[in-house]
Amino acid sequence: MTTELLLIRHARPHAVTHDPAGADPGLTDEGVAQAQLLADYLSRRPYGEVSGLVSSTMRRARETAQPLQKALGLPVTLEDRIVEVDSGWKNYGTAIDQYPSRRAGWEDLNSGRFGGNTFDLGAFRDRVVSGFDTVIDNAAPDSVVAVVCHGGVISTFLSHVLGTTKMFFVDVSYTSVTRLVTDGDGYREVVSVNETNHIERALV
């Protein structure tokens, strides 16, 4: 039994300078357009028929999943273990290019720090892997499942699948598709990272 996972980073959200309740922004107008392009693309079945749709519980992921739900005619299963590392932080929107260099930004992230916030790399990785294991266990046999989540979540699961000693972060684009093949005995295979065909075609 194999399952193909389409790991999708959410569309572009608003930045949040400070929210005492925890920053959980929705999509910008550009993000709404990106989410629709993604839905239109997947409805044409470039990876075959998608039979499952899962989303992080964070607002930017849920809003990205909404047009997918409509285009694919699928219910959305919410999974709170695949929320981003910044869940509960008071700010959102720090970018790598706001650091003195890209190297400095990635080194900060890979050390459990970002934009003045800190996090536990090991606990984050364990949570994300547990969430994806459940997604895989609940998938129908020989199915394709779209999972709308976050850049850090995708990076974390990739580092787990590739078996790296240290966790790492990669720069995946908004609404990009990263593909993995899995099976019931624990086998995990990375097929592609950061596919952006639907975005590039829209720019032509």
Order of alpha helices (4+ residues) and beta strands (2+ residues): beta-alpha-beta-alpha-beta-alpha-beta-beta-alpha-beta-alpha-beta-beta-alpha
